Amino acid sequence: KMLGRVLCTVLFVGALQSLAKASQGHISVVLLGATGDLAKKYLWQGLFQLYMDQVSSGHSFTFHGAALTALEPGQRLMFDVLKKLSCPPDEAPNRCAVLKDQFLKLSQYHQLSTAENYTALSREIEALLHQEGLKEAGRIFYFSVPPFAYTEIAHHINSSCRPPPGAWLRVVLEKPFGHDLESAQQLAAELRGFFREEEMYRVDHYLGKQAVAHILPFRDQNRQFLDPIWNRHHVERVEIVLKETVDAKGRTSFYEQYGVIRDVLQNHLTEALMFLIMELPANVSRAEEVLQHKLQSFQSLWGLEKNSAVLGQYQAYASQVQEELQQAQGYVSTTPTFAGVLIHSDSLRWEGVPFLLTSGKALDERVGYARVLFKNRAYCTQSETLRDAGPSQCKAKQIIFYFGHGALNTPAVLVSRNLFRPVMPKDSWKEVLSQSDLRIFGQPLSDYYVYSPVRERDAYSVLISNIYHGRKDFFITTENLLASWGFWTPLLDSISHQPLRLYPGGMENQHLLDFEMVSGGLAFSLAEPAELLNPTRQMPSDYKAIQTQYRQSPLVSAWSEDLISQLALDMEEAAVRSVARSGQFHLALSGGSSPVILFQRLARHHYTFPWKHTHIWLVDERCVPLTDSESNFFSLHSHLLQSVRVPYFNIHPMPVHLNRRLCVEEDRGTELYAKDIVALVANASFDLVLLGVGTDGHTASLFPRSENGLEGAPTVVLTESPVKPHQRMSLSLPLINKARQVFVLVLGKGKHDITTLLSRVGHEPKKWPISGVSPSSGQLVWYVDYEALLG
């Protein structure tokens, strides 16, 4: 039952001798983790397929299974797997038997745990090749091991098992590649110490799925049809979906660490999204061009926020975690097993188009697809039943890259007949002409041009073939990896303790996980039934009670993201009321870092804000050119103004740059701004002023012990800041206090000390200018996040 080490070596040498004359070079494949689940299910079969495909290529091969298991039991486990290898259905049985026998002869098991083991393996490869007169072409090391083992293995390979000069090294890495941006950066830095970028192949097996791998070639080959319609003017939305019927049972240890977003969305679905939205390179076969265009697409994506996602967890998950991880009764997990995420791009091509990424376990079916749904402006007067309905312009227009499983149970590309007949490579894709009773997205299969692979191949076989050929365009580079984690990590941080929608699992979910786009984010369509709520999820009784007033004025407090959301809503309500009252809304905004996330929120989620009737003023400004990155106006423009439709003449930057000089008193910039306010703002009373608070108690650019602006007539003043740039222009405290409403925004732990101090002091603006904010006939509201309020 077991091939002994001696017999294995004899057979190995004999197989090499038969190939020595024709060989263009020898390739050694080392599979680390050779007895693990992934190796058993996919990798050995993929390596056997590589051997079948390349046996006549002129290269000779040996396959080295490696693990920590001792020699004899390791050999037994490995060869039990190899004996079960199979050939494709179209392979002749006789040839299959010969190839399988030869593959077994070329395969060996090694225990690799120490530096000496790696040195011995390298010497063994070199001795056998020298004995047979073969030149070494390269070595492939496939890491089918947990990521925590990468660094040690990489060190051993680099120091003891590299091929000689002139031969290449290819190291294949399996996900997960880190847990977030920081851990991915750390792992990347460690691996960079041992391998060059071109030597590393990070596997996302979805890039080996035939329908996913064909997205870029399809776009390239059908440019003539797609160029006019592959944009925001014609695409209604893009959906990328991976649904599973299985749950996480048996994998809860992994799932508790990663969850559905890290497991599926951050990698598989994001990569498919990039293929759909990236600009097409001139040559889609050039890995460098593809990578650069993918990175540009990452840069165009809006940052994800908490309301960008809806999250769920199937009901049995918590009890499975308790059982498998031996957690206490009543253990509450915040790990999502379902997620829907809304993504937007600000690129000219895709601005305004929603990209919906969805995945979950314990759902109604196993299926994966990327679906591009086009807008349809046609209206058909005559009944569809009275004419040829196939190419009807009134039916949905869509292109679907069907990853597999589901109703079709095969990879496929479907194009609505009322769009165009696609160009497909005849050597690898065939048209499916038989019409079945299947319906895809509510339409009969006859409404589509349908293509399936000529020869269906497992994703790992495709990727292993690409590794052999040195094709890197279907692997994850370090830049690609860090760009993806950089995009997803803020969302993962913000939802780490977010309540999850409980769902029963399978067909019983019904409409419970349906979601819709609301105010630029996502929300579940239905309320969660009370009977699904877990009775063990009690609210903690030790929360601090938070007062509803601060310094005798109304207080709004929440976690920062929720606080910003509420502040933006309140600002929009104030704007709507003001426009209804007077036809205009005069808004004065402070600079600094705190308002940036507010500006982004307003730009991305408040499409009904009456920008057309809004005047934007500055509360304060640094004495630098308006194009300088230090300028408050530059920040305001970058994060808000360039994204909303405010009339040009309604934008009022402070005149700090006059006569090619900055804040020179003789240029009378403060008087000019004050005159503009008097001329345009009724009674010089702004409808809303937004302020912040410095750690020293300053607000606007009014600093402690300031000689200007703390008292006297309402006006605009020049002031001095204790930090660079020192010169500032600011609204005076009396002018701020004429406003109808003043909102003060305070964010972060760094503001906790000043927030506590201000809660105890009275009206002392010379010490703490913010304490002098008290609208004479208006309302003051404080917006303070929990970190600033509670520390």
N, C-alpha and C positions, 0 to 999 in steps of 0.2 A: 504493500500500500504506500510505502514511502520511498522516494528516490533518495538513496544515500549520497552523502557529499562526494565520495570518490566516484560513484557512478555518474553523478551529475557533471563532474568536471571532465570525465572521459567523453561523455556525450557532447559536452560543450565544445571541446577541442575538435572532435570529429566534425561537428557542424561548421565550425570555422574553416576547417580545411577545405570543405566543399565550396566555400564562397571566396576563398582567398584570392584566386586568380582574377575574378571579375570585380572585386570590391573597389569602390571609389573612396573608401574610408570607413572606419568602424564607429558605430554609435553605441555607447553604453547608457542604458536607461536604468536609473536607480529609483525605485518606488519606496519612499519612507512611509511607514504606516501600512505595510503591505498586507497585514492581516485585519485591518480595520473595516468598518462598515462601508465607507465610501469606496475603498479598494475592491471589496467583494462585489458591491452592487454595480459599479461603473468603470473603475479605473483599469482593472485587469482586462476587461472586455474591450475597453478603448485601446489599450496597448496591443492586444491581439489584432484588433482591426487595423491598427497602424502597420503591424507586421504583414498582414495579408495584403494591404494596399501597396507596400513598399518593398516586398520581397524581391522584386525584379528590378529595383531602382539602381542597383549597383552598390548600395551601402550594405554592410553587414551589421548585425545587431546582437547584443546580449541584454538580457533583462534581469535586473538584480532586485529582488524583493528584500526589504530591510525593515526591521522592527527591534524593539527592546527584548522581545521574547528570545529565550535560549534557542540554540541551533535546532535540536531535534523536534521539539513541539512546534517551533516556528515553521520549519520545513513542512511538517504534517499539515498545519493549518493552511499554508499557502498553496500547496499542491492539491489540497481538497477543493480549493476555489478554482485552480487552473483546469482541473479535469472537467469542470462544468461549463467551460467556455463554449460558445456557439458561433456558427458562421451565419451570414445573412441568408435569407431564403433562396436567393438566386445563385448561391455558390454551389458548385457541383460537389456531391457528397465525398467522392474520392479525393478531390483536391482539398476539401475541408479537413479530412482526416490526416492527410500528409502535412498540411500546414500546422494543424494543431499539435501533431507529434513533434514537428520541428521546433515550434514555439516552446513546448515543454522542455526540450533538450537545451534550448538557449536561455532557460530561466534558472536562476539560483537564489537561494535564501541566505541572508547574512544577518547576524546579530550586530547591530551598530549602536553602541552606547558610549564608547570611549574614543579618545583621539587615536589610540592605537588601532581600534577597529577600522576607522576611516583610512588610516595609513595602510593597513593590510589590504583593504579593498582596492585602493589605488594601485598598490604594487601588484596585486593579482591581475588587474586589468592590463597593466603595462607588460607584465611577464607573458601573458597569453598572447597578446598582440605581437610582441617581439618574436615569440616562438613561431607564430604563423606568418610573420612578415607583413602585417597589416598596419596601415597608417591610421592614427586616431583622428576622426573627424570632429567628435565632440561628445559631451556628456550632458544628459538630462537628469536633474534631481527633482523629483516630484514630492513636495512636502504635503503628504496627506496626514498631518499631525496637528495637534492644537497649537495656536499661535504662540503660547508661552514657551514652546520648545524651539521656535524659529531661530532665536539668537544663538543658542548653544550649537545647534546643527550647522548654522551658517558659519560659525567660527571654525568648526571642524572641517567643513568642506573647503573653506578658504585657505586654511593652514595645511591641510593634509591630503585633500582629494581633488584639487583642481586638475584639469587636463593639461598636457604640456603645451608650450607656445605653438601657435598655429592651429590649435583645435579650440572650438568654442565651448562655452559653458552656458546652459540654460537652466535656471532655477524656477520651478513652478510653485506658486503659493496659493493656498486655498483660503477663502474667507472664513471667519471674519477678519478684516484688516483693521483692527482697532475697535473701540467702543464709542468713540467720539473724536472730534478733531485733535484734541491734545494727545490721546493715546495713539492715534494714527500717525501723528507727527513723530512721536517717540519711537514707534516701531519702524517707521520709514528711516529715521536717522540711524537706528541700530543696524538695519539691513544695508544701508548705504555704506557702512563701514567695512562691509565684506564683499559686496557685489556692485558692479556697475549697473546703471539703469537699464542698459540694453540686455543685460543678462537675466533680468527678472521678468517673469510672466505671472501676473496676478489673475487668477481665474474667477470670472463670473460666468457660471455655466449657462446662464440665459443668453449670453452672447454667442453661444454655440448652437442655440436652437435655430432651426433653419429659417423660420419665419422672421425672427429678430435679426438674424444675420443678413437677411435679404432686404431689410428696410432701405439701407443706403444704396445698394445696387438698383433696387426698384426705382427710387427717386432719380437716380442718375440716368437709367435707361428710359425713363418716361418724362424727361425734362420738358419735352415739347408740349405735353398735356398739363403737367403740374405747375410749370413756371407761372402761368397766369392765375392759378387758383390756390396755390400753396401759401396763403397769407390771411391776414385778419379780415380782409374784405369778403372772403369767401368761406373761411372755416368758422363754424359755429362753436365747436369745442373738440377737445381731444381727450379720449378716455384710455387709460392703461390699467388693466385689471388682471389680478391673479387671485382666483378663488380656490379654496380647498375644502373638501368635505371632512378630512381628518382633523382631529384636534391635536393638542400638544402633548398628549399622554406619552410618557417615556422620554420626553425631551424637555420637561419643565425646568430642569437645571439650566439648560442652555437658554430657554425662553425667558426665564426670570432675569437673566443678565441682558438679554437683547430685545425681546419683544418684536412685534410684527414690523415696525418701521425700520429697525436696524436689520432685521432678517431679510426683508423683501424690498421695501420701498427705496431705502438709501442706495441700494445697489442695482438689483434686477430691473425694477421699474424705472428708476432714474436713467439708467443706460439706454433703455428703449426710448425714453422721452428725448434724450439727447440726439439719438439718430433721427427722430422725427422733426425736431425744431432747429437743429444746427444748420447753418448755411452750408450748402454743398461745396466741398472743395473741388478744384479743377480735376483732380485725380483721386477718386474715392478709394483707390488701392494703396495710396501712400499713407502709411501710418502716421507720419509726422503731421501731414496736412489735416487728417481726420482729428487728431488730438488737438491741434490749435483751434479748429473750428468748434470742437466740443467745449474747450475752455472758454471761448468767447460766449458761448451760449450760457454757461454757468454764470458768467459775469452779468448777463442780462436779466437773470431771474430776480424777482422781488424777494426780500427776506421773508421767511415764514414767521407767522405769529401764532399765538395760542388758538385764535379763532380760525386759523387756516385749516384746522383738522377736526374731524369727529372721531372719537375713539370708543371701542367697545371691548368687552371680554365675555366669552361664553361662560354660562353659569357654573359648569362643572370644573372650571379651571382652578379655582381656589382650593377645592377639596383635593384635586390631583396634586397640587403643589404641597399641600399639607402631608399627603401620603408619601410622595416620592422624596421630598426634602425634609420630612419629619419636622414640619413646622407645628407650632402650637395650635390647638383648636381655636377657631376664630381669627386665624391669620388672614389679613387683608392684603391682597396683591394689587398694585397699581400698574401692572404690566398689561399693555393692550394686546389683544389677539385679533383685533379688527381695527383698521384705520382707513379713513377716506381723507385725502389731502388735496387742497386747492392750490395750484401754483399759477403764477402769472409771470410774463416776461415783458420788459419795457422795450424790447427791440422793435424796430419799425415794422418788421414782418408780422410780429405776433402780439402787439400791444392790444390788450382788451380781450384776448382769447383765453378762456379758462382751460387749464390742463388738470384733469382729475385723475389722481392715482389712488387705486383702491386695492386692498388685499385683506384677507382674513381667513381664519380657520373655523371649522364647524359651520360652514355655509352650505347652501343648497346644492352646489355642483362644483365639480373640479374643472376649471377652465382658465385659460389665460389668453389675452388678446390686447392689441393696441388698435383703437378705432378712431378714425378721423371722420367726423361728421360735418358735412358741408351745409351752408345756409341754402335754403330753398325759397325762392321768391315766386315760383310758379303757382298758379291756381288753375285747375282744370275744370272747366264748366261741364263737359260731357261725362257721363258715367264711365268709370274705368272698365266695367264689364262689357261695354258695347264696342270696345276696340282693343287693339294690341296693347296690353298693359305693361309688358316687359320693360321697354325703355321709357315709360311715362316720366315726364319731367316733374310730375307732382309727387312721385315717390321719394323717399329719403335717398340722399346721395351720400355715399360713404365708401371709404377704403378701410379694409379690416386686415390686419396682420394677425392671423389666428395661430397662437403658439402651439396649441395641441389640446387633446382631451375634449371635454365638452361634447356637444351634439355632433360635431364633425369627426371627432376622435382622430384627427390627423393635423399636422401643420398645414396651413393654407394661406393663400392671399386671395381676398375677395374684393372686387371692384364693381360698384353699381353700374348696371348697363346704361343708365342714363347719364353716366359721366364720360367714360371712354373705354375702348378696348385696350388693355395695357400691353406693353411689350414685355415679354417674359423669355428668359433664356431656355430654348427647347432642350438643351442637353441636361438641365437640372430641374426644370419645372414643366409639368404637363397640365393641359386644360382638362378639367373634370366635366365631361359632357353629359353623363347620365343624370337625369333630373330626379331627385328623391322628393319625398314629402316633407323634408326638413324645412324649418323656418329659422332664419338667423336674424335676430333683432326685429322680429315681427314680419319679416318679408320672406317669401318662398325663395329657395335656392336659385330658382330660375330667374330671379331679378338681378343676379350677380354673374359676372365672369369669375369662375372659380378655378384656382390653380393649386395643385399639390405637388410635393417633391417627386421626381422620377424615382428616387431611391431615398426612403426615409432613413435618417441617420441619427443616432443618439448624440446629444449635445457634447458629451465628453469625447466621443470619437472625433467630432469635428474640431474641437479645441486641441486635442493631442496631435492631430494632423497639422494644425497651424503652428504648434510649437516645433514640430519636426521641420517644417518649412521656414521657420524663423519669421512668421508673419505676426506682427505685434498689434495690428489694428483692431483685433478683437480681444484685447487684454487691457487691464487697468494699470495705467502708469502711475507713478507717484504723484505727479501734478494733478491728474484726473481724480485720484483717490482723495487728495486733500481738498480739492475744489468741491467734491461731493460732500465730504464731512463738514466743510465750512458752511455749506448751504443748509444741511440738516441739523447740525448740533444746536443752534439757537432754539429750534422748535422742540427738540428732545429735552433741552433744559427746562423750557417753559411748561411742558406738560408732565413733568416727572411726578407730580402729585395730583394730577387732574382726575376728578371722578370719571368713571367709565360707564358707558351704556351697557348694562347687562343684557345678554340675549340667550335664549334657550339652546340654540344650535340647530342646524339642519333646516328642514322645510318649515319647522315651527317658527322660524324668525319672521316669516311673513313680511310685513312692511316695517318692522321694528328698526332695521338698519338703513332704511331709505333716508337720504339727506338731500339738502337743497342749498343753493347759493343765496346767502342773506348778507346784505351790507358788506360785500367784498370778502366774506368768509363763508364758512359752512356751518350748518346746524341740522340736527336730526329733524325730520318732518313731523314725527309723532312723539308725543310725550311717552316717557317710559312707564309701562303699567306698574301699578303699585305692587302686584304680586311678585314681580321680578326683583324688587329691591331686596337686597340681602339684609335680614334682620340683625346680623352681627355687625353691620357697619354703623356703629353708634358714633355720634358726634362727640369729640372730646369735651369734657366738662370744665377743663382748666384753661380755656381761652381767656385772654385778658379782655376785660370790657373796655371798649373804645368809646370815648365821649364823642358826642355829635357836634361839639363846639370847640373852637380853639381861639384863644384871645378874644373871647366874646363874639366871634363870628362863626358862621356855618363851616363845618369841617366835612370833607369827603375823604375817606381813607380806604385803601385796598392794596393788594399787590400791584406793583408798578404797571404791569400790562393792562390789568382791569381798570386801574386808575386813569391811565391815558385814554382808554376807550370811553370811559364816562366823561372825562374832560372834553374830548372831541365832540361827543353827543351834546353836552351842555353848550359848547361854543356854537354848534350848528343851530340849536334851539334859539339861542340869543340872537343869532344872525337872522333867522327867519322872522322872529318877533320884530326886530328892528326894521327890516325891509317892509314888513306889513304896516308898520307904524309910520315910517318916514320915507320909504323907498330906497334907503341906503343903510349900509352897516359899516361903521368906522372902527377898525380893529387895529390896536397898537400892540406889537409883539416884541418881547425881549429877546436878547441874544443869548449866547452861551450854549452849553452842551445839553442841558435838560430838555429844552423844547424840541430837539431834533426828532425824537421818536414821535412826538405829537405832530410835527409837520408831516412826517411820513404817514402817520395814521390818517390825517386829514386828506392827504393826496390820494391814498389808495382805497379808502373805504367810504368817503363821504361825497358820493357823486351828486347828491341833491343839495349840497351846500350852495347858497346863492352867491357864488363867486362873481357873477356878472354885476351885482349891485354892491360888492364889497370893496372898500378902500383899505389898503394895507399900509400901515405906518410903522415906523421903528420907535421903540421905547428908548433904545440907546444904541450907540455905534462906536466902534474903535476907530481911531484916527489913522486909517490905512486906506489905500485905494479899494474901491468896491469889488474889484476883481481879485483881491488878496484873499487867501484862504482863511486869514484871521478875521476877515470882515463878517459882521453879523448878517449883513445883507447877502453876502455870497453864500452863507450857510442857508439862509431863508430861501434864496433862489434855487439852490441845488436840491433841497429836500422838499420844497413845496411849490414855489411859483412856476417852475418849468413844467410841472405836472398838472396844473389847474388853469382854467381859462379866466384869469382876472384881466380886465381891460388894462391896456398899457398905461393909460393916464390915471388909473386908480392905484398905481404902485408908487409909493412915496419914500424913496431912500433918503437918509439924512445927508445933507450937503457937506460932507467932511472934506471933500476934495475940490477946491475952487482955485482957479488961476494957477493950476499946477502946484498948489501948495496944500498941505494937510492941516486943518483946524487952526488956521491963523486968524486971530481975533479981528484983525482989520478987514478980513474978507466977509465978515458978518454972516457966516453960515447959520448961526443959531437964530439970528433975526429972520432970515429967509424962511427957515423951517417954521418958526413961530407964526409968521404971517400966513403961510400956507394953511396952517391948522386953523387960524382964526377965519380965513376966507372960506374954507371948505367944510369945517366941522362946526355944526351949530352950537353956539355958546362955548366953543373950544372944549366941548364935553364929549370925549370918546364913548362909543357904545360899549366897548370892552377893552380893557387893558390887561395883558398877560404879563405877570412878573415872576421872577425867581428870587431865590435867597442865597447869598454867599455864606461861606462858613464864618465870615466875620460880621455877618448881619447886614451886608450891603444889599441893595436892590437896584434894578436898572444899572446906571453907572454912578450911583450916589453912594459914596463911601463914608465910613465913620470919620467924624471931624472934618467933613468936607466944607469948604468955604462957600461953595455955590450949590444952589438947588434944593436945600433942605427947608428953606423958609422964604418968605417974601412973595412977590407977584408970580402968578402962573406963567411960566416961560420955558424956553429951551436954553440949556447952559453947557459950557465946557467944564470938564472936571478932570481930576488927576487920579489915576489908579495906582495902587501900590505895586502892581505887577505890570510887566510889559504886555502890549504897548500901553504906555502910561496915559497918553492923552485920549480923552473920550468926549463924546457928545451925548447928552441925555435929556429926557424930559425931566422937569423939576418935580419935586414932591407935591407942591400945590397944584400943578397941572394934572398929575396923575389922580389926585384926589377929587378932581372935577368929573371923573368918569362915572357913567351910569353903573358899570360893573367892573370890579377888579378881581381877577382870578390869580392866586399865588400858587405856583407849582413847586413842590419840594420833593426831591427823589434821592434815595440811597442812604446807606449806613453812614456815609461821610457827613451827612447833614443832621445826624441824630443829636449831637451835642448842641448845635445852635437851635434846633427845634425845641429841645428841652429847656434851654436858657430862655428863649423867647416866650415860652408858656408862662414864665414867672415874672417878666419885666413889664413895666408900664409903657407910657408914651415917652420914649427917650430917643428921638431920631438922630441926635448928634452922636450917640454911642452906637445905636443900631438903627440905621435908616429905615429898615423894613417896619420897625415899630411905629413909624410915622405914617404908614399907609392907613388911611381912614377916610373913605369917600364921604364928602360933605353931604351929598344927597343920593348916593348910590349904595350898592351892596358889595361887600367884600366876602369872597369865598376862598377857603384854603383847601388845596388838593395836596395831601401829604401821604406818601406811600408808607406801608407798614415798617419798612426798614428805617426810614427817617424818624417815624413816630415812636417805634418800640425798640429800635436798636438791634 
